[in-house]
Amino acid sequence: MSTHYDLIIIGSGPAGRAAAIQAGKLKRRVLVVDRKDRLGGVSVHTGTIPSKTLRETVLNLSGWRERSFYGRSYRVKQDIHAGDLKGRLHQTLDHEVDVLEHQFTRNHVETLNGLARFTGPHALEVATEAGEATRLTADKFLISTGTRTYRPGYVPFNGQTIVDSDEVLDLEDIPRSLIVVGAGVIGVEYATIFSALDVRVTLIEPRETFLDFIDRRTIEEFTHQIRENGVDLRLGSAIDKIEDAGEHVEVSMANGRHVRAEMLMFAAGRMGATDKLNLAAAGLETDHRGRLDADRQTYQTDVPHIYAAGDVIGHPSLASTSMQQGRVAACHALETPTLPESPWFPYGIYSVPEISTCGMSEEEMQDRGIAYEVGVARFRETSRGHIMGLEHGMLKMLFSLKTRRVLGVQIVGEGATELIHIAQAVLDLKGTVDYFVRNTFNYPTLAEAYRIAGLDAFNRMPIPKEYKVKREDNNTQLSASKEAN
């Protein structure tokens, strides 16, 4: 005899969590199945929350943000150990799990720990650690199992000196030198975090470029900063061999160079965590990376009553977008109207320094043949930036010359992932450069960089016909004859 649900969700990461809470609020019978004994998925236990907690802990204990005032040798804590990092990490993760469990309880979401596998289009079998098998059926399913680390055979992982991006969180000691293979989001974040701890970091990327979805000028600014901070960035460097030499790790590269370090972290890609689901029984197939294809409006797979959301469906693979996808998927599965997702979502990279973007890049605008103007502001040009001791940081805005609309914003520097939401709001509301010229910003703030960048572009853009110039008392004033919205 099996138990029946309106919706069964496999995976309790951001997509599964949001879907379950939404279904609970709709007063449907919903079950979340997770293979781990604690809820939260990769995001809470080895991904988003741990890496961002590690970043904040490192910046605080190292005194990174104060070094422009007190010198590069300044430290809040002179000797930082792995235990210092883990203490705050475990406290944060425990809190996240507690909040999630409370949300599920409050919304009457049932949970079951175990490994789920489809036995038919509408049937699951869940194997628990105790060896028991629970049979379940449902009208609808959501697969939100996320991803797992990609571990190629040529990398001799040992869990201590050669690790993946999950294992790096269990370090017993902070290495004096580190090789990071893969300059994707995860690799870049960890490479720069360890560099802030004064670990000698070599970041190896086989391709000639990295983070290709980010505006190239922004990446150039970022590259300059991380190299100045001590990261040895090796682009276009294919790896021939990785050798565990006991006290150190040796990497031989195709260009004949060798790199040696105490530890190596492999962060070149992730795989969809779908291999244990027996998807064939449900009529589903994955791509070569274990990812599912889903409609990006409803999140239905090729089997209409089975949905997929989050990292398991690929780009953009963000916790933020996964939450939205899960909520929308649940609403569609349970036949409840909801607002469609906005196309203007921010992309945040929690490196040192942060990068965040929203909207189009210069390359995209050029490819589409859009005539545009650029406004740029440097954080060191703002009073708040000077007060904070910021030596770097840039905000760049792109405007259409035809409509004056904001079409893209890129930020690299302190607080980028917070500041980007101003851009997101203006983009979504189809705002123009005029917004940043007409409105007053708190002073001093980093957000004032928006006004500086807006004026930078405004002063080079042609004046619209509906504007007129008044001359009064020998002063030239620009005023709008009507609301420039």
Buried (B, 14 or more C-beta within 10 A) or exposed (E): EBBEBBBBBBBBBBBBBBBBBBBBBBEBBBBBBBBBEBBBBBBBBBBBBBBBBBBEBBBEBBBBBBBBEEEEEBBEEEEBBBEBBBEBBEEBBEEBBEEBBEBBEEBEBBBBBBBBBBBEBBBBBBBBEEEEEBEBBBBBBBBBBBBBBBEEEEBEBEEEBBBBBBBBBEBEEBBEBBBBBBBBBBBBBBBBBBBBBBBBBBBBBBEEEBBEEBBBBBBEBBBEBBEEBBBBBBBEBEBEEBBBEEEBBBBBBEEEEEBBBBBBBBBBBBBBBBEEBBBEBBEBEBEEEBBBBBBEEBBBBBBEBBBBBBBBBBEEBBBBBBBBBBBBBBBBBBEEEEEEBEEBBBBBBBBBBBBBBBBBBBBBBEEEEBEBBBBBBBBBBBEBBBEBBBBBBBBBBBBBBEEBBBBBBBBBBBBBBBBBEBBBEBBBEEBBBBBBBBEEBEEBBBBBBBBBBBBBBBEEBEEEEEBEEEEEEEEEEEEEEEEBE
